Amino acid sequence: MVLSSLLALGLVASPARVRARRYEPPPISPTSPVRPIEPMSPMSAIDARRLITAATVRVVGFGNSALHSGSGVACGDGATITNRHVVEGSAAINVAPHEGPVAFGPVELSTEADVAVVRTQLRISEWVRLADHDPGRGEPLTIAGYPVGGVALEVHAARVVDYVAGRYRDERATVMRVSLNPQPGMSGGPVFDAGGRLAGLVYASEGQSGYGLVIPASRLRVALNGSGVRPPVGCA
């Protein structure tokens, strides 16, 4: 079975109430100054570290008797993108940046992919832009997240292995395979290309190959502009 070949990258929670809301126009505009970093190719190590540290967050969903723990990426309007399976079924959701107070908010669940958007008042100094195209085979990537049981953000170098059919890997559309085997808790973590753009979102680990599975930027764009969610500023 499909699920037997995938390692869930989060803690399993008992079913609970889903605090979800559907898309309601008009979109939210930023309420405080936020400075996006213009991409460089390749991005300098200093700028990359600053961007990754500021934009990668820990996402925790609390249920009736258990919790989900995952990662996410902050956008310019206070929204955080993560995986649907990290927050679905949670009664309350916390978003914790590397520095600063924990934020709270309701969640919007995409019907297109394993994607969700948590709406908070979180404001960060740096935020990412969604890549215009998916990186090619062999191109360098940087993957970040908060593994379960760890207290610190982990950042890893990786490369694109290939693109494969998502229908055999718990996704509808084509997914990216990467050379990193992500740890539990890294679900929803951002995947950056060499220019500092959001190239995808980690959602699972392929048990047989050990490769990481990523929802690529092209599919993220569809999910973030589709049914169930309001497009986050800067990340859609």
Long-range contacts (C-beta under 8 A, 24 or more apart in sequence): 2-168, 2-169, 2-170, 3-170, 4-207, 5-169, 5-206, 5-207, 5-208, 6-169, 6-170, 6-204, 6-205, 6-206, 6-207, 6-213, 7-184, 7-204, 7-205, 7-207, 8-85, 8-184, 8-187, 8-204, 9-70, 9-182, 9-183, 9-184, 9-185, 9-186, 9-187, 9-202, 9-203, 9-204, 9-205, 10-68, 10-69, 10-70, 10-83, 10-85, 10-86, 10-148, 10-184, 10-185, 10-187, 11-66, 11-67, 11-68, 11-69, 11-148, 11-184, 11-185, 12-66, 12-68, 13-61, 13-63, 13-65, 13-66, 13-67, 13-68, 13-89, 13-90, 14-63, 14-64, 14-65, 14-66, 14-89, 15-63, 15-64, 15-89, 16-63, 16-64, 16-89, 16-90, 16-91, 17-89, 17-91, 18-88, 18-89, 18-90, 18-107, 18-109, 19-90, 19-91, 19-92, 19-93, 19-106, 19-107, 20-106, 20-107, 20-108, 20-109, 20-228, 21-106, 21-107, 21-108, 22-108, 22-228, 23-108, 23-227, 23-228, 23-229, 23-230, 24-230, 25-230, 27-230, 27-231, 27-233, 28-77, 28-78, 28-79, 28-230, 28-233, 29-77, 29-233, 30-76, 30-77, 30-233, 32-123, 34-76, 34-123, 34-124, 34-125, 34-127, 34-234, 35-125, 35-126, 36-76, 36-126, 36-127, 36-128, 36-129, 36-234, 37-126, 37-196, 39-129, 39-195, 39-196, 39-197, 40-195, 40-196, 41-194, 41-195, 42-140, 42-194, 42-195, 43-194, 43-195, 43-196, 47-196, 48-142, 48-192, 48-196, 49-155, 50-126, 51-126, 51-128, 51-192, 51-196, 52-142, 52-144, 52-153, 52-155, 52-190, 52-192, 53-98, 53-153, 54-97, 54-98, 54-124, 54-125, 54-126, 54-127, 55-124, 55-126, 55-127, 55-128, 55-190, 56-98, 56-144, 56-145, 56-146, 56-153, 56-189, 56-190, 57-95, 57-96, 57-97, 57-98, 57-122, 57-146, 58-95, 58-96, 58-146, 59-86, 59-87, 59-93, 59-94, 59-95, 59-96, 59-118, 59-188, 60-93, 60-94, 60-96, 61-86, 61-87, 61-88, 61-89, 61-90, 61-92, 61-93, 61-94, 62-90, 62-91, 62-92, 62-93, 62-94, 63-89, 63-90, 63-91, 64-91, 69-146, 69-148, 69-185, 70-145, 70-146, 70-185, 70-186, 70-187, 70-188, 70-189, 71-144, 71-145, 71-146, 71-185, 71-186, 71-187, 71-188, 71-189, 71-190, 71-202, 72-118, 72-188, 72-189, 72-190, 73-128, 73-188, 73-189, 73-190, 73-198, 73-201, 73-235, 74-122, 74-124, 74-127, 75-127, 75-128, 75-232, 75-233, 75-234, 75-235, 76-127, 76-232, 76-233, 76-234, 76-235, 77-232, 77-233, 77-234, 78-103, 78-105, 78-119, 78-120, 78-121, 78-122, 78-123, 79-117, 79-118, 79-119, 79-120, 79-232, 79-233, 79-235, 80-117, 80-118, 80-120, 80-122, 81-115, 81-116, 81-117, 81-188, 81-201, 81-220, 81-224, 81-232, 81-235, 82-115, 82-116, 82-117, 82-118, 82-187, 82-188, 82-201, 83-114, 83-115, 83-116, 83-187, 83-188, 83-201, 83-202, 83-203, 84-109, 84-110, 84-113, 84-114, 84-115, 84-116, 85-114, 85-187, 85-203, 86-116, 86-187, 86-188, 87-116, 87-118, 88-116, 93-118, 95-120, 95-122, 97-122, 97-124, 98-153, 100-124, 108-228, 108-229, 108-230, 109-228, 109-229, 110-223, 110-224, 110-226, 110-227, 110-228, 110-229, 111-226, 111-227, 111-228, 112-172, 112-219, 112-222, 112-223, 112-226, 112-227, 112-228, 113-171, 113-172, 113-173, 113-215, 113-219, 113-220, 113-222, 113-223, 114-170, 114-171, 114-203, 114-215, 115-201, 115-215, 115-220, 115-223, 115-224, 115-229, 116-229, 117-224, 117-229, 117-230, 117-232, 127-234, 127-235, 128-190, 128-192, 128-196, 128-197, 128-198, 128-234, 128-235, 129-196, 129-197, 129-198, 129-234, 129-235, 130-197, 130-198, 130-217, 130-220, 130-221, 130-224, 130-234, 130-235, 130-236, 131-193, 131-195, 131-197, 131-198, 131-199, 131-217, 132-197, 132-217, 133-217, 133-218, 134-163, 134-176, 134-199, 134-200, 134-216, 134-217, 134-218, 135-160, 135-176, 135-193, 135-194, 135-199, 136-160, 137-161, 137-162, 137-163, 139-193, 139-194, 140-193, 140-194, 141-178, 141-191, 141-192, 141-193, 141-194, 141-199, 142-191, 142-192, 143-178, 143-180, 143-182, 143-186, 143-189, 143-190, 143-191, 143-192, 143-202, 143-212, 144-189, 144-190, 144-192, 145-182, 145-183, 145-185, 145-186, 145-187, 145-188, 145-189, 145-190, 145-202, 146-185, 146-186, 146-189, 147-183, 147-184, 147-185, 147-186, 148-183, 148-184, 148-185, 149-185, 150-185, 154-183, 154-186, 156-180, 158-191, 158-212, 161-211, 163-216, 169-204, 169-206, 169-213, 170-203, 170-204, 171-203, 171-213, 171-215, 171-219, 173-219, 173-222, 174-216, 174-219, 175-203, 175-213, 175-214, 175-215, 175-216, 175-219, 176-200, 176-213, 176-214, 176-215, 176-216, 177-206, 177-209, 177-211, 177-212, 177-213, 177-214, 178-211, 178-212, 178-213, 178-214, 179-211, 179-212, 180-211, 180-212, 181-205, 181-210, 181-211, 181-212, 182-212, 198-235
